[in-house]
Amino acid sequence: MAMSAVSTLGPTRLPAAQIWLLAFVAVQVLDGTMSYVGVGLHGPTIEANPLVAWYASVLGPAVGLTAAKLFAVSCGAVLYITARHRWVAALTVLYLVFAVVPWMHVLSL
């Protein structure tokens, strides 16, 4: 009796590089979402990155922050594709520590 190909496969495990890329994208989404909320509550001057603040004020928060986050994710994808996986991991941690955590603090006040 023939077994289905699905039943013969074991559990799938993602390589660490893919996990870091997914974490990088997730941190970018968190940062973008919190930035959007923060800019909506306090205006574009609350954004620490002057270029992103300018985009948010000129293009509007939704378009400006989306453009900035899509650019960041694109850069992370280029690093991943060119096998710069440690850079993706390092940038994930840096964004988490210097963007997401500060936004959590600001938005909790």
C-alpha beads as a LAMMPS data file, in Angstrom:
LAMMPS data file: protein, C-alpha beads

109 atoms
108 bonds

1 atom types
1 bond types

-500.0 500.0 xlo xhi
-500.0 500.0 ylo yhi
-500.0 500.0 zlo zhi

Masses

1 110.0

Atoms # bond

1 1 1 0.000 0.000 0.000
2 1 1 1.431 3.409 -0.952
3 1 1 1.847 6.001 1.764
4 1 1 1.162 9.617 1.141
5 1 1 4.190 11.921 0.872
6 1 1 2.799 14.082 3.643
7 1 1 2.684 11.271 6.162
8 1 1 6.330 10.303 5.561
9 1 1 7.695 13.772 6.189
10 1 1 8.939 14.633 9.641
11 1 1 8.467 17.945 11.390
12 1 1 9.841 20.930 9.527
13 1 1 12.451 23.048 11.260
14 1 1 13.360 26.505 10.044
15 1 1 17.038 27.400 9.874
16 1 1 18.190 30.073 12.339
17 1 1 18.742 32.544 9.488
18 1 1 15.070 32.323 8.473
19 1 1 13.950 32.713 12.066
20 1 1 16.045 35.877 12.387
21 1 1 14.572 37.257 9.154
22 1 1 11.034 36.566 10.392
23 1 1 11.893 38.165 13.738
24 1 1 13.319 41.194 11.898
25 1 1 10.091 41.599 9.930
26 1 1 8.012 41.197 13.101
27 1 1 10.070 43.848 14.917
28 1 1 9.647 46.203 11.945
29 1 1 5.873 45.683 12.070
30 1 1 5.862 46.346 15.830
31 1 1 8.003 49.465 15.430
32 1 1 5.850 50.752 12.575
33 1 1 2.620 50.132 14.462
34 1 1 3.875 51.772 17.643
35 1 1 5.318 54.675 15.649
36 1 1 1.952 55.173 13.970
37 1 1 0.170 55.244 17.326
38 1 1 2.820 57.514 18.845
39 1 1 2.779 59.952 15.924
40 1 1 -1.028 59.948 16.034
41 1 1 -1.021 60.824 19.734
42 1 1 1.946 63.201 19.895
43 1 1 2.643 64.377 16.340
44 1 1 5.590 63.561 14.060
45 1 1 8.122 65.233 16.357
46 1 1 7.856 62.268 18.758
47 1 1 9.589 60.085 16.154
48 1 1 13.295 59.847 17.036
49 1 1 14.463 59.285 13.462
50 1 1 14.352 62.711 11.761
51 1 1 14.032 61.237 8.281
52 1 1 11.073 59.064 9.294
53 1 1 9.520 62.043 11.127
54 1 1 9.865 64.094 7.939
55 1 1 8.263 61.331 5.850
56 1 1 5.416 61.100 8.372
57 1 1 4.815 64.856 8.330
58 1 1 5.056 65.257 4.549
59 1 1 3.354 62.068 3.348
60 1 1 1.135 61.484 6.352
61 1 1 1.819 58.989 9.118
62 1 1 0.370 55.928 7.378
63 1 1 2.185 56.376 4.057
64 1 1 5.401 57.755 5.544
65 1 1 5.809 55.037 8.159
66 1 1 4.780 52.286 5.742
67 1 1 7.373 53.491 3.229
68 1 1 10.074 53.613 5.903
69 1 1 9.244 50.134 7.216
70 1 1 9.033 48.624 3.711
71 1 1 12.453 50.104 2.978
72 1 1 13.842 48.628 6.218
73 1 1 12.364 45.196 5.447
74 1 1 13.774 45.396 1.914
75 1 1 17.219 46.159 3.299
76 1 1 16.892 43.249 5.724
77 1 1 15.897 40.981 2.820
78 1 1 18.976 42.059 0.852
79 1 1 21.150 41.243 3.866
80 1 1 19.451 37.855 4.169
81 1 1 19.777 37.051 0.453
82 1 1 23.463 37.977 0.497
83 1 1 24.005 35.684 3.511
84 1 1 24.629 38.506 5.992
85 1 1 22.551 36.653 8.562
86 1 1 24.452 37.943 11.579
87 1 1 23.669 41.494 10.470
88 1 1 19.975 40.627 10.277
89 1 1 20.167 39.178 13.788
90 1 1 22.085 42.188 15.132
91 1 1 19.676 44.679 13.547
92 1 1 16.714 42.752 14.947
93 1 1 18.098 43.064 18.458
94 1 1 19.043 46.732 17.944
95 1 1 15.551 47.633 16.681
96 1 1 14.007 45.741 19.559
97 1 1 16.148 47.497 22.176
98 1 1 16.273 51.001 20.674
99 1 1 12.892 51.258 18.931
100 1 1 10.294 48.833 20.271
101 1 1 11.196 49.036 23.971
102 1 1 11.284 52.882 23.990
103 1 1 7.920 52.979 22.197
104 1 1 6.499 50.595 24.781
105 1 1 7.649 53.000 27.480
106 1 1 6.311 56.129 25.729
107 1 1 2.962 54.549 24.904
108 1 1 2.502 53.211 28.443
109 1 1 2.587 56.713 29.943

Bonds

1 1 1 2
2 1 2 3
3 1 3 4
4 1 4 5
5 1 5 6
6 1 6 7
7 1 7 8
8 1 8 9
9 1 9 10
10 1 10 11
11 1 11 12
12 1 12 13
13 1 13 14
14 1 14 15
15 1 15 16
16 1 16 17
17 1 17 18
18 1 18 19
19 1 19 20
20 1 20 21
21 1 21 22
22 1 22 23
23 1 23 24
24 1 24 25
25 1 25 26
26 1 26 27
27 1 27 28
28 1 28 29
29 1 29 30
30 1 30 31
31 1 31 32
32 1 32 33
33 1 33 34
34 1 34 35
35 1 35 36
36 1 36 37
37 1 37 38
38 1 38 39
39 1 39 40
40 1 40 41
41 1 41 42
42 1 42 43
43 1 43 44
44 1 44 45
45 1 45 46
46 1 46 47
47 1 47 48
48 1 48 49
49 1 49 50
50 1 50 51
51 1 51 52
52 1 52 53
53 1 53 54
54 1 54 55
55 1 55 56
56 1 56 57
57 1 57 58
58 1 58 59
59 1 59 60
60 1 60 61
61 1 61 62
62 1 62 63
63 1 63 64
64 1 64 65
65 1 65 66
66 1 66 67
67 1 67 68
68 1 68 69
69 1 69 70
70 1 70 71
71 1 71 72
72 1 72 73
73 1 73 74
74 1 74 75
75 1 75 76
76 1 76 77
77 1 77 78
78 1 78 79
79 1 79 80
80 1 80 81
81 1 81 82
82 1 82 83
83 1 83 84
84 1 84 85
85 1 85 86
86 1 86 87
87 1 87 88
88 1 88 89
89 1 89 90
90 1 90 91
91 1 91 92
92 1 92 93
93 1 93 94
94 1 94 95
95 1 95 96
96 1 96 97
97 1 97 98
98 1 98 99
99 1 99 100
100 1 100 101
101 1 101 102
102 1 102 103
103 1 103 104
104 1 104 105
105 1 105 106
106 1 106 107
107 1 107 108
108 1 108 109
